[in-house]
Amino acid sequence: MVLAFAGVSVASMAQEDAVNRYSVATNSFWSNWFIQVGANWNAFYSNEEHGAQQGDVKNSPFNKERSNIGAAIAIGKWFTPGLGLRTKLQGIWGKQVAPMIRDQVVISPQATKEGNFTRYWTLSEDVLFNLSNMLCGYNPNRVWNFIPFIGGGISRNMDTNYYAMHLRAGILNEFRLSKRIALNVEIGWNRHEEDFDGIEQKGVYTKKNGRGIWEDKDNTLYGEIGFTFNLGKATWDAVPDVDAIKRMYQAQIDALNSQLNDANAEIARLNNLIKNHKCPTNPGVKEFITTPVSVFFNLNRTEIASQKDLVNVRALAKYAVENNSNLLVTGYADSATGSVDHNQWLSERRAETVAGELEGMGVQSSKITTRGLGECLFLFLLLNYSRFF
């Protein structure tokens, strides 16, 4: 449990560094989980083997008196591309190795059964360090990942009914087969308590007499091959390039500013044309004209651009109704809109639009005449106080 909390703490502290260094974004809690299954070959080394009166069992991990097969299953999660936690259960039908020196060891009743086969399991919590990602940067397509680990947990010898704590270390090699599956090749060392095999040694083999971390404890060496199955989201997203995003937004802002400058220049050009333009009058009508009332339209549109223009139109409509006056509505179009025929049509439609507004304000349709004169810069109303010839 201590190792688990320590691993989570280390992962949390290292998260910011991992994100900045390897340019990956933090994933959710449910991402980057994995399951591992495998078969292993185990060799047991007891603390009773060491000392001047050591037995004659050979030290080779492949010696049939100390080795046997086993199985393992694990579940874990990567908190960053370089740091992860794993809970692993190893079940072993192993060998119990101890010199048969009855006057120097105390053998439990359970350990005196015929032969040296024994059944035991280990439950471990491991902290994983993916050095490939830490040293070379995150690469989702890397074929080989080199992953040392350290951990600890609890073991049980089912034949002797003994429980013991253990520490462990090892190296996990992952070989990518696909996005979801990897081949595992793992080697490791489990360091159990000295009485894990059911044999309690007497003083001649104690650490006080110069024995080291290997000699004074029961040990298991193992080599394992298996598979890793990645669950859910198994990759890490790249951190967005903030500078690139800023450059993109700045380019868009510059483009909008350029369009705004072009629009302002066009408005200035149109205002200049309005100021200097003289629209023709209809020679077939004798007109008494007041100051023209102008109504503006957006380029190539027949809808009135601003409702503010209708304030003066409404005052003109009121005057026409009160004085039974005739109104002449003349429409124009900008020469930049299109062809001559299109501008003629556009100017007529604009005149009809304003005529509709006048009718809505109470002017009789018989009092309104519309015409379109094609290319010009604006639409205005002429107040006619006479009848047509």
C-alpha positions, 0 to 999 in steps of 0.5 A: 500500500505504501508503494502504491501511494508513493507511486501515485505521488511520484506520478503526480509530481512527474506529470507536469515534467512529462507533459512538457518534456515529451509534448503529450497531454494528460489523459483521463483516469480511464485511459492507458490501462492494460492487462498482462498474462504470462507463463514463467520459469522460477528458481528458488534459493533459500537462505539455508543454502549459504554458509560453511555447511551448505548443501550440494544443490547446484546454483543454476536456475535451470537445475531441476531441484530448484526450478519449475514453471508458473503463471502470472496475471497483472493489471496496471495503468500508465499515468504518464508515458514514462511512469505507471503502476501495476498489480501482479499476481504470480502463482507458482508450483515451485521447489523448496530448496534447503540443506538437510542439516537437521541440527542447524535448522528447525523444519516445520511439520508442513515442510517435511513432506516427501520431495521438495515441491511447494505451492506459493503465490506472490501479490505485488505492487510495482512502479514501472519506469518506461526508460524508452519514453523517458530518455528518447521521448514518447513514440506510439509506434516504438517497437521496443520499450525498456521498462525497469520496475521496483515493488513489493507485496505479500507472499503465501506458501500454501504448503507451509501456510506461511505468509511473508512480505517481499521486495522485488525488482526486475526489467520488463521488455515490451515488443509492439505487435499492434496498437492493442497488443505487445509481447512481454519478456520479463526477468525479476527477483523476489526477496522473501522473508527468511522463513517463507519456505517453512524453515526457521534457521538458527544463528549461524546463517544470520546477517550479523555473521556477515551475510548480505541481502541475498544470503539472509533471505529466501529468494526467487528468480524468474523469467517470464514471457506473455502478452500485454493487452491495452484497454481503452485509449492506449495512446497520448495526444500531443500538446497543442502548439500554442504558438502555432495557434496564436500565429494562425489566429493572428493571420486571420485577424490580419486578413480581417483587418485587410478586408476592413481597410478595403471596405473603408476604402470602397465606402470612401470611393462611393461617398465621393461618387455620391457627392459629385454625381448628378442623376438625370431627370425625366424630361416627360414630366413637369416636376416641382422638386424639393430636396431629394429624399435618399434611400440607400441599398447594399451592393446588389441587394433590393432590401433597404440597408438602414431603417433610419432612411425611412424616417424622412420617407415617412415625413414625405408620405405624410405630406403627400397624403395631406396635400394629395400629391403625386410621388415619383420614385426613381431607382438606380444601381451601382455600375460595379454591380454587374451588366447593364441589363442586370443594373436596370432590373435592380434599379426597378426592383429598388424603386418598387421596394420604396413604393411598397414602403410608401403604400404601407405609410398610407399613400395610394398606389395611384399616386406613386410612379416608379421607374428604374434608370439603371446605373447610378449611385443611390435611390431617392424620392422626388416630390411631384406637385404637378400632373403628368403631361 
